[in-house]
């Protein structure tokens, strides 16, 4: 909030010339961190301050129990102000933060954003390997979860136009949540994931499926020579986790036949849940490196690697795991919105790209 107060503080600084411990005019600061440095004086050349959101990230392993602001530097104004006014300024514009927290009791496989500041694909894969055993229970059972999975799969099937004579590669296959619904519609599926723990669960659950195989491969690293190419690549909730998109998409080119299709199912960055509410509440069981894309942003990234957009679909108006009552309300609203231009603000985005021949 310092940017909002900056004009007022500069006026106050010119009038009252408020001093810090090092005799600097703290109200002439250009930003909040300079304000902190000037207040501490010349012996502290480095100032650092944090927003509440940044504090929540830094202390992600803790549940913040109480939080309050204090200390607006009213003594530098050059005149006394009423106590009630001072307390108001302290609570609204205080420079000091007081908070207490309790270390979270994490379930097996659950990790905080602080514990997993992903910087490379290896960090992301480490996270999901630890999460593998509880991955399929991340959403509570209920109407919203059932609808979410159905709409997600239906959007992929609509975009992919599966052919029983074709071969497909599922990228970021995880535990194979939709594998049984898809395997009977193509000749063969190769499930690729960088987490062997995820693939082990997938294999154990689908032993009876004879047309699937698994490959443990990090597609953000150089891949070995490809001996077989697929007619179709598809992924559910993978691309938002990719850090090195250039290497990933170049590897995808090697996996796909010229003229082949790549179906991407991903969150829609235009959705208020991803653009606003989730940004305020944190990203939940995801890595800090996650990125969300609009249809235009996604297509711009893919087009740089020779993928042309064939079709796009928006779907879903509530996240998985909300209460049944909230699900019914949002679903009813969604059925109305689906016939208007506001469909572009739905939660899910599915796009089919074709590799240039």
PyMOL commands that set and color helices and strands:
alter all, ss='L'
color gray80, all
select helices_A, chain A and resi 2-16+26-28+32-40+52-58+74-77+83-93+121-137+143-160+179-183+196-205+239-241+245-255+272-281+295-303+324-337+341-345
alter helices_A, ss='H'
color red, helices_A
select strands_A, chain A and resi 62-70+96-103+167-171+188-193+212-216+230-236+256-267+307-315+348-355
alter strands_A, ss='S'
color yellow, strands_A
deselect
rebuild
show_as cartoon
